[in-house]
Amino acid sequence: MFDAKALAAISKSSPMSSTTIPRRDVTDRDVQIDILFCGVCHSDLHQVRDEWSEFMPTVYPCVPGHEIIGRVSAVGPGVTRFKLGDTVGVGCLVGSDHSCPACKGGMEQFCSNVTFTYNSPDKHGTAPVTYGGYSERIVVEEGMVLRIPPNLDLAGAAPLLCAGITTYSPLKRRGVGPGKKVGIVGLGGLGHMGVKLAHAMGAHVVVFSTSPGKRDDALRLGADEVVISKNADEMAAHAGSFDMILDCVSAEHDINAYLNLLKLDGNLTLVGAPEKPLPVAAFALIFGNKSFSGSAIGGIDQTQEMLDFCGQHNITADVEVIKASEINTAYERLLRGDVKYRFSIDMASLRG
């Protein structure tokens, strides 16, 4: 094992601070990555503060980060897909059993033995749990490492590993493309990626926002129309017209108002994670054969597909690059929604 610098929380009430963590030595099929950038996901904040304790209690110290971009600095003798100097990514997963129906179906994210990039039991025994990308290096099995298209800005590419695949997967599953009308609810870290991806797929994209001030930015990102969801007339004008609506809001809101906008056999997919249950009116689904579903990231192959698609269309997240020392301020700003639209940590600032 070797030590690596990292940012960690030692309790749910403590600030993030600099520390060192153990990393395992490279074994036969492992890839060691020197981390260049790591995106800041809202789930990092939830996990650090143990706000998901009911289903995913946090083990401390907690080193978050599952939007990792870096360069290969060592490979095991059995590695065939990567070489020293390759630019690679690691998303939300660093392990699975590769043998269950979910894994065989390309959906490792639903493997009952999945290992998440941080706060999962560490099957290698390096530490009690896995430590994420808020660190200078990470060692990951080859099958969980992704290639980054060479034309993409690396800081902006980091959030693709979570926000990108979270929005790409349901859009692809629903066959979004030319001739489809797609709604994006909420223009935040997830929503702005949904707009960019749906636009690149060729759909007619409508952004729903509570804030009139976001209209210009939504159009800049690729939206064809913007609807202020508090305006009943604007909402009514779109009734029964959407093939799909991607709901990216994590706060309480009226889901039925959007179900009413779906056309026959339309779908609303939830990728935001509201803390409290959302009431759903049965007749809002029954009349029109509508469906309401959820979605969680994507498997490794689909994540690579998403990255390649982003490379072809030159899509990255809109990011504000921060130093490692600014992470606590970034968390406070994240709580206020004061970021357009993701933070990306320059990990050279940690090494320095």
Secondary structure in CASP SS format (residue, H / E / C, confidence):
PFRMAT SS
TARGET T0000
AUTHOR 0000-0000-0000
METHOD secondary structure of the structure
MODEL  1
M C 1.00
F E 1.00
D E 1.00
A E 1.00
K E 1.00
A E 1.00
L E 1.00
A E 1.00
A E 1.00
I C 1.00
S C 1.00
K C 1.00
S C 1.00
S C 1.00
P C 1.00
M C 1.00
S E 1.00
S E 1.00
T E 1.00
T E 1.00
I E 1.00
P E 1.00
R E 1.00
R C 1.00
D C 1.00
V C 1.00
T C 1.00
D C 1.00
R C 1.00
D E 1.00
V E 1.00
Q E 1.00
I E 1.00
D E 1.00
I E 1.00
L E 1.00
F E 1.00
C E 1.00
G E 1.00
V E 1.00
C C 1.00
H H 1.00
S H 1.00
D H 1.00
L H 1.00
H H 1.00
Q H 1.00
V H 1.00
R C 1.00
D C 1.00
E C 1.00
W C 1.00
S C 1.00
E C 1.00
F C 1.00
M C 1.00
P C 1.00
T C 1.00
V C 1.00
Y C 1.00
P C 1.00
C E 1.00
V C 1.00
P C 1.00
G C 1.00
H C 1.00
E C 1.00
I E 1.00
I E 1.00
G E 1.00
R E 1.00
V E 1.00
S E 1.00
A E 1.00
V E 1.00
G C 1.00
P C 1.00
G C 1.00
V C 1.00
T C 1.00
R C 1.00
F C 1.00
K C 1.00
L C 1.00
G C 1.00
D C 1.00
T E 1.00
V E 1.00
G E 1.00
V E 1.00
G C 1.00
C C 1.00
L E 1.00
V E 1.00
G E 1.00
S C 1.00
D C 1.00
H C 1.00
S C 1.00
C C 1.00
P H 1.00
A H 1.00
C H 1.00
K H 1.00
G C 1.00
G C 1.00
M C 1.00
E H 1.00
Q H 1.00
F H 1.00
C C 1.00
S C 1.00
N C 1.00
V C 1.00
T E 1.00
F E 1.00
T C 1.00
Y C 1.00
N C 1.00
S C 1.00
P E 1.00
D C 1.00
K C 1.00
H C 1.00
G C 1.00
T C 1.00
A C 1.00
P C 1.00
V E 1.00
T C 1.00
Y C 1.00
G C 1.00
G C 1.00
Y C 1.00
S E 1.00
E C 1.00
R E 1.00
I E 1.00
V E 1.00
V E 1.00
E E 1.00
E H 1.00
G H 1.00
M H 1.00
V C 1.00
L E 1.00
R E 1.00
I C 1.00
P C 1.00
P C 1.00
N C 1.00
L C 1.00
D C 1.00
L H 1.00
A H 1.00
G H 1.00
A H 1.00
A H 1.00
P H 1.00
L H 1.00
L H 1.00
C C 1.00
A H 1.00
G H 1.00
I H 1.00
T H 1.00
T H 1.00
Y H 1.00
S H 1.00
P H 1.00
L H 1.00
K H 1.00
R H 1.00
R C 1.00
G C 1.00
V C 1.00
G C 1.00
P C 1.00
G C 1.00
K C 1.00
K E 1.00
V E 1.00
G E 1.00
I E 1.00
V E 1.00
G C 1.00
L C 1.00
G C 1.00
G H 1.00
L H 1.00
G H 1.00
H H 1.00
M H 1.00
G H 1.00
V H 1.00
K H 1.00
L H 1.00
A H 1.00
H H 1.00
A H 1.00
M C 1.00
G C 1.00
A C 1.00
H E 1.00
V E 1.00
V E 1.00
V E 1.00
F E 1.00
S E 1.00
T C 1.00
S C 1.00
P H 1.00
G H 1.00
K H 1.00
R H 1.00
D H 1.00
D H 1.00
A H 1.00
L H 1.00
R H 1.00
L H 1.00
G C 1.00
A C 1.00
D C 1.00
E E 1.00
V E 1.00
V E 1.00
I E 1.00
S C 1.00
K C 1.00
N C 1.00
A H 1.00
D H 1.00
E H 1.00
M H 1.00
A H 1.00
A C 1.00
H C 1.00
A C 1.00
G C 1.00
S C 1.00
F E 1.00
D E 1.00
M E 1.00
I E 1.00
L E 1.00
D E 1.00
C C 1.00
V C 1.00
S C 1.00
A C 1.00
E C 1.00
H C 1.00
D C 1.00
I H 1.00
N H 1.00
A H 1.00
Y H 1.00
L H 1.00
N C 1.00
L C 1.00
L E 1.00
K E 1.00
L E 1.00
D E 1.00
G E 1.00
N E 1.00
L E 1.00
T E 1.00
L E 1.00
V C 1.00
G C 1.00
A C 1.00
P C 1.00
E C 1.00
K C 1.00
P C 1.00
L C 1.00
P C 1.00
V C 1.00
A C 1.00
A H 1.00
F H 1.00
A H 1.00
L H 1.00
I H 1.00
F C 1.00
G C 1.00
N C 1.00
K C 1.00
S E 1.00
F E 1.00
S E 1.00
G E 1.00
S C 1.00
A C 1.00
I C 1.00
G C 1.00
G C 1.00
I H 1.00
D H 1.00
Q H 1.00
T H 1.00
Q H 1.00
E H 1.00
M H 1.00
L H 1.00
D H 1.00
F H 1.00
C H 1.00
G H 1.00
Q H 1.00
H H 1.00
N C 1.00
I C 1.00
T C 1.00
A C 1.00
D C 1.00
V E 1.00
E E 1.00
V E 1.00
I E 1.00
K E 1.00
A H 1.00
S H 1.00
E H 1.00
I H 1.00
N H 1.00
T H 1.00
A H 1.00
Y H 1.00
E H 1.00
R H 1.00
L H 1.00
L H 1.00
R H 1.00
G C 1.00
D C 1.00
V C 1.00
K C 1.00
Y C 1.00
R E 1.00
F E 1.00
S E 1.00
I E 1.00
D E 1.00
M C 1.00
A H 1.00
S H 1.00
L H 1.00
R H 1.00
G C 1.00
END
